[in-house]
Amino acid sequence: MFDRLLQWDRDTFIYLNALGIDDYDVLWTTITHFTTWIPLFLLMIALFFIKFERKQAFQMVLTVLALALFVAILTSVSKEVVQRLRPNNNEALNGLIRILQRPTDFSFFSGHASSSFSITVLVVLFLF
Protein backbone atom coordinates (compact mmCIF):
# COMPACT_ATOMS: atom_id res chain seq x y z
CA MET A 1 0.00 0.00 0.00
CA PHE A 2 2.74 2.47 0.97
CA ASP A 3 4.75 1.59 -2.15
CA ARG A 4 1.71 2.31 -4.31
CA LEU A 5 1.27 5.67 -2.59
CA LEU A 6 4.94 6.55 -3.18
CA GLN A 7 4.62 5.55 -6.85
CA TRP A 8 1.49 7.69 -7.21
CA ASP A 9 3.30 10.61 -5.56
CA ARG A 10 6.28 10.20 -7.92
CA ASP A 11 4.11 9.90 -11.04
CA THR A 12 1.99 12.90 -10.06
CA PHE A 13 5.08 15.00 -9.41
CA ILE A 14 6.61 14.07 -12.78
CA TYR A 15 3.33 14.87 -14.55
CA LEU A 16 2.92 18.26 -12.86
CA ASN A 17 6.59 19.11 -13.34
CA ALA A 18 6.30 18.38 -17.07
CA LEU A 19 3.49 20.94 -17.38
CA GLY A 20 6.03 23.73 -16.84
CA ILE A 21 6.57 26.17 -19.69
CA ASP A 22 10.09 27.50 -20.27
CA ASP A 23 8.77 30.99 -20.99
CA TYR A 24 7.36 31.20 -17.44
CA ASP A 25 10.52 30.05 -15.65
CA VAL A 26 11.71 33.61 -15.01
CA LEU A 27 8.32 34.52 -13.55
CA TRP A 28 8.26 31.59 -11.12
CA THR A 29 11.84 32.06 -9.98
CA THR A 30 11.20 35.78 -9.45
CA ILE A 31 8.05 35.42 -7.36
CA THR A 32 9.72 32.94 -5.01
CA HIS A 33 12.28 35.52 -3.86
CA PHE A 34 11.52 37.35 -0.61
CA THR A 35 12.50 40.76 -1.99
CA THR A 36 9.79 40.57 -4.66
CA TRP A 37 7.16 40.73 -1.93
CA ILE A 38 8.53 43.67 0.08
CA PRO A 39 6.07 46.17 -1.51
CA LEU A 40 3.15 43.95 -0.49
CA PHE A 41 4.48 43.67 3.08
CA LEU A 42 4.82 47.45 3.25
CA LEU A 43 1.25 47.82 1.96
CA MET A 44 -0.03 45.48 4.68
CA ILE A 45 1.80 47.46 7.35
CA ALA A 46 0.45 50.72 5.92
CA LEU A 47 -3.09 49.32 5.98
CA PHE A 48 -2.71 48.47 9.66
CA PHE A 49 -1.67 52.04 10.45
CA ILE A 50 -4.43 53.52 8.27
CA LYS A 51 -7.20 51.38 9.74
CA PHE A 52 -6.16 51.22 13.41
CA GLU A 53 -4.67 53.45 16.08
CA ARG A 54 -0.90 53.55 16.16
CA LYS A 55 -0.46 51.34 19.24
CA GLN A 56 -2.88 48.69 17.98
CA ALA A 57 -1.32 48.73 14.50
CA PHE A 58 2.13 48.30 16.02
CA GLN A 59 0.88 45.33 18.07
CA MET A 60 -0.58 43.77 14.93
CA VAL A 61 2.69 44.16 13.05
CA LEU A 62 4.55 42.54 15.95
CA THR A 63 2.00 39.70 16.00
CA VAL A 64 2.49 39.08 12.28
CA LEU A 65 6.27 39.07 12.75
CA ALA A 66 5.97 36.67 15.70
CA LEU A 67 3.78 34.38 13.61
CA ALA A 68 6.29 34.47 10.75
CA LEU A 69 9.09 33.56 13.16
CA PHE A 70 7.04 30.75 14.71
CA VAL A 71 6.15 29.28 11.30
CA ALA A 72 9.79 29.52 10.15
CA ILE A 73 10.95 27.64 13.25
CA LEU A 74 8.17 25.05 12.93
CA THR A 75 9.01 24.53 9.26
CA SER A 76 12.74 24.15 9.94
CA VAL A 77 12.19 21.69 12.77
CA SER A 78 9.69 19.67 10.71
CA LYS A 79 12.10 19.48 7.77
CA GLU A 80 14.89 18.24 10.03
CA VAL A 81 12.65 15.62 11.66
CA VAL A 82 11.04 14.31 8.45
CA GLN A 83 14.16 14.72 6.25
CA ARG A 84 12.34 14.32 2.93
CA LEU A 85 14.75 14.99 0.09
CA ARG A 86 13.79 17.43 -2.61
CA PRO A 87 13.03 15.76 -5.95
CA ASN A 88 16.09 17.35 -7.59
CA ASN A 89 18.25 15.42 -5.09
CA ASN A 90 16.75 12.09 -6.20
CA GLU A 91 19.07 10.62 -8.86
CA ALA A 92 16.26 8.43 -10.25
CA LEU A 93 14.22 11.53 -11.10
CA ASN A 94 16.94 13.84 -12.42
CA GLY A 95 16.52 12.79 -16.04
CA LEU A 96 12.73 12.97 -15.85
CA ILE A 97 12.10 16.42 -14.38
CA ARG A 98 12.78 20.06 -15.14
CA ILE A 99 15.10 21.57 -12.53
CA LEU A 100 15.33 25.36 -12.24
CA GLN A 101 17.13 25.56 -8.91
CA ARG A 102 19.14 23.03 -6.95
CA PRO A 103 18.50 23.57 -3.24
CA THR A 104 20.09 20.98 -1.00
CA ASP A 105 17.90 21.33 2.09
CA PHE A 106 14.90 19.15 2.86
CA SER A 107 11.50 19.84 1.35
CA PHE A 108 8.69 18.78 3.69
CA PHE A 109 6.70 20.85 4.32
CA SER A 110 6.73 23.92 2.10
CA GLY A 111 8.09 26.97 3.87
CA HIS A 112 6.70 29.25 1.16
CA ALA A 113 3.20 27.80 1.50
CA SER A 114 3.13 27.67 5.29
CA SER A 115 4.42 31.19 5.84
CA SER A 116 2.38 32.88 3.11
CA PHE A 117 -0.84 31.09 4.13
CA SER A 118 -0.48 31.77 7.85
CA ILE A 119 0.46 35.43 7.39
CA THR A 120 -2.33 36.00 4.86
CA VAL A 121 -4.95 34.47 7.15
CA LEU A 122 -3.80 36.57 10.10
CA VAL A 123 -3.71 39.81 8.08
CA VAL A 124 -7.19 39.15 6.66
CA LEU A 125 -8.52 38.43 10.16
CA PHE A 126 -7.01 41.68 11.42
CA LEU A 127 -8.25 43.83 8.53
CA PHE A 128 -11.76 42.45 8.08
C-alpha positions as CSV (number, residue, x, y, z in Angstrom):
1,M,0.0,0.0,0.0
2,F,2.7,2.5,1.0
3,D,4.8,1.6,-2.1
4,R,1.7,2.3,-4.3
5,L,1.3,5.7,-2.6
6,L,4.9,6.6,-3.2
7,Q,4.6,5.6,-6.8
8,W,1.5,7.7,-7.2
9,D,3.3,10.6,-5.6
10,R,6.3,10.2,-7.9
11,D,4.1,9.9,-11.0
12,T,2.0,12.9,-10.1
13,F,5.1,15.0,-9.4
14,I,6.6,14.1,-12.8
15,Y,3.3,14.9,-14.6
16,L,2.9,18.3,-12.9
17,N,6.6,19.1,-13.3
18,A,6.3,18.4,-17.1
19,L,3.5,20.9,-17.4
20,G,6.0,23.7,-16.8
21,I,6.6,26.2,-19.7
22,D,10.1,27.5,-20.3
23,D,8.8,31.0,-21.0
24,Y,7.4,31.2,-17.4
25,D,10.5,30.0,-15.7
26,V,11.7,33.6,-15.0
27,L,8.3,34.5,-13.5
28,W,8.3,31.6,-11.1
29,T,11.8,32.1,-10.0
30,T,11.2,35.8,-9.5
31,I,8.0,35.4,-7.4
32,T,9.7,32.9,-5.0
33,H,12.3,35.5,-3.9
34,F,11.5,37.4,-0.6
35,T,12.5,40.8,-2.0
36,T,9.8,40.6,-4.7
37,W,7.2,40.7,-1.9
38,I,8.5,43.7,0.1
39,P,6.1,46.2,-1.5
40,L,3.2,43.9,-0.5
41,F,4.5,43.7,3.1
42,L,4.8,47.5,3.2
43,L,1.3,47.8,2.0
44,M,0.0,45.5,4.7
45,I,1.8,47.5,7.4
46,A,0.4,50.7,5.9
47,L,-3.1,49.3,6.0
48,F,-2.7,48.5,9.7
49,F,-1.7,52.0,10.4
50,I,-4.4,53.5,8.3
51,K,-7.2,51.4,9.7
52,F,-6.2,51.2,13.4
53,E,-4.7,53.4,16.1
54,R,-0.9,53.6,16.2
55,K,-0.5,51.3,19.2
56,Q,-2.9,48.7,18.0
57,A,-1.3,48.7,14.5
58,F,2.1,48.3,16.0
59,Q,0.9,45.3,18.1
60,M,-0.6,43.8,14.9
61,V,2.7,44.2,13.0
62,L,4.6,42.5,16.0
63,T,2.0,39.7,16.0
64,V,2.5,39.1,12.3
65,L,6.3,39.1,12.8
66,A,6.0,36.7,15.7
67,L,3.8,34.4,13.6
68,A,6.3,34.5,10.8
69,L,9.1,33.6,13.2
70,F,7.0,30.8,14.7
71,V,6.2,29.3,11.3
72,A,9.8,29.5,10.2
73,I,10.9,27.6,13.3
74,L,8.2,25.0,12.9
75,T,9.0,24.5,9.3
76,S,12.7,24.1,9.9
77,V,12.2,21.7,12.8
78,S,9.7,19.7,10.7
79,K,12.1,19.5,7.8
80,E,14.9,18.2,10.0
81,V,12.6,15.6,11.7
82,V,11.0,14.3,8.5
83,Q,14.2,14.7,6.3
84,R,12.3,14.3,2.9
85,L,14.8,15.0,0.1
86,R,13.8,17.4,-2.6
87,P,13.0,15.8,-5.9
88,N,16.1,17.4,-7.6
89,N,18.3,15.4,-5.1
90,N,16.8,12.1,-6.2
91,E,19.1,10.6,-8.9
92,A,16.3,8.4,-10.2
93,L,14.2,11.5,-11.1
94,N,16.9,13.8,-12.4
95,G,16.5,12.8,-16.0
96,L,12.7,13.0,-15.9
97,I,12.1,16.4,-14.4
98,R,12.8,20.1,-15.1
99,I,15.1,21.6,-12.5
100,L,15.3,25.4,-12.2
101,Q,17.1,25.6,-8.9
102,R,19.1,23.0,-6.9
103,P,18.5,23.6,-3.2
104,T,20.1,21.0,-1.0
105,D,17.9,21.3,2.1
106,F,14.9,19.1,2.9
107,S,11.5,19.8,1.4
108,F,8.7,18.8,3.7
109,F,6.7,20.9,4.3
110,S,6.7,23.9,2.1
111,G,8.1,27.0,3.9
112,H,6.7,29.2,1.2
113,A,3.2,27.8,1.5
114,S,3.1,27.7,5.3
115,S,4.4,31.2,5.8
116,S,2.4,32.9,3.1
117,F,-0.8,31.1,4.1
118,S,-0.5,31.8,7.8
119,I,0.5,35.4,7.4
120,T,-2.3,36.0,4.9
121,V,-4.9,34.5,7.1
122,L,-3.8,36.6,10.1
123,V,-3.7,39.8,8.1
124,V,-7.2,39.1,6.7
125,L,-8.5,38.4,10.2
126,F,-7.0,41.7,11.4
127,L,-8.2,43.8,8.5
128,F,-11.8,42.4,8.1
